[in-house]
């Protein structure tokens, strides 16, 4: 019974917190960038010969989130967004024990570049 109540409280707090975060205008941009990054991760995972999977989605989504967090409301260059995406995806790949730092960086760079192109 105690676990059920704890889960209910955590779910309520999470919903309230996410609801207030998602209500801000910039959160739509963040979610859009995460989605673009995740989609790019799947495509680039297939292109670089990796069997596209959850790790590619996570790497791309992390790149998208990082690009949006760094850029904020300011305009940024294509090179800056690609570099931020590559760095974020490379680090996430190390954390998730994915095989190749270079492949992860390529995926993140592609995601960052696409976010810059589509976001402007």
N, C-alpha and C positions, 0 to 999 in steps of 0.2 A: 504494500500500500504506500509505503514511504517513497519507493522508486517511482510509482505512478504520479504522486503529487509533485515530486521533484521534476519529472519530465514535463508535467503540465505547466509548472511555473517557468521552466526554461523556455518552453515553446511560447508562452505568453510574452515573456521578456524579449525573445528573439523577434517575434512578430511586431511588437511595439517599436523596437529599435529599427528593424528593417523598414517598417512603414514610415518612420520619420526620416530615415535616410533617403528612401526612394521618393519622398515628397519634394525634395529639392530639385531644381531644374537641372543641375549638373549631373544628377544621378542617371538621367536618361542617356546622356552622352557616355557616361561610364559603362552602362549596360550595353550600349551600342558598340563601344570599342571592345568590350569583352566578347561580344558575339562575333564581331568581325575577326578578332584574334583567334577565337576557337575555330571558326570556319577555315581560316587561313592555315591553322595548325593541321587540320585534317588534310587539306589539299597538299601542303608542302610535305607532310609526312609521307604521302603517297609518292610524290615526285622524287624525294631523296632516297627512295627505295625502302623506307621504313614501312612496316605494316601499320597503316594509320590506326591509331587507337586512342584510348583515354589519355595516355601521356601526351600525345600530340595536341589534344584538345586543351589539356591543362596548361601546357607550355604556351599555346597561342592565347588562351584567355589571360594568363599572367602577363604576357607581353602587352595585350590590349589594356589591361588595368594599369600597368606601369606607364604606358604612353599617355593615357588620359590623366593620370595623377600628376605626371610631370608637366604636361602641357597646360592643364587647367583651362582657363578662359583665354590664354594667350595663344597667338599663332606660333607655331614652331616649324622648323625646316624639315624637309624630307629626311635629310641626313641625321638630324637630332632624333626624330621619332624612330627611325630604323635602328639607331645605336641604342636607344633606351629599350626598345623591344628585344634586340639581340642580347643585351646584358641581362634583362629580366628572365628571358627564356633560358639562357645559359645557366643561370643560377638555379632556376626551378628544376632544370634537368639534373643538376648535381644533387639537389635535395631529393628528387624522386628516383635517384639512381638510374637515370636513363643513360644509354650507352655512350653517346657522343656529344661532347660540349659543342663542337663545331656544327653538327646538324641542328642542335637546339638553337644555337645562335642564328643560323640561317633562317629557321622557322620564325623566330622572334623578330628578326630584321625585316622579313617579308611582311609580317603582320603589322609592324610599326609603319612601314612604308605605305601599305594599303590603307591604314587608318588615316594617315596624313593626306593621301590622295582623295579618299572618300569624304573626309571630314572638312575639307576646305571648299 
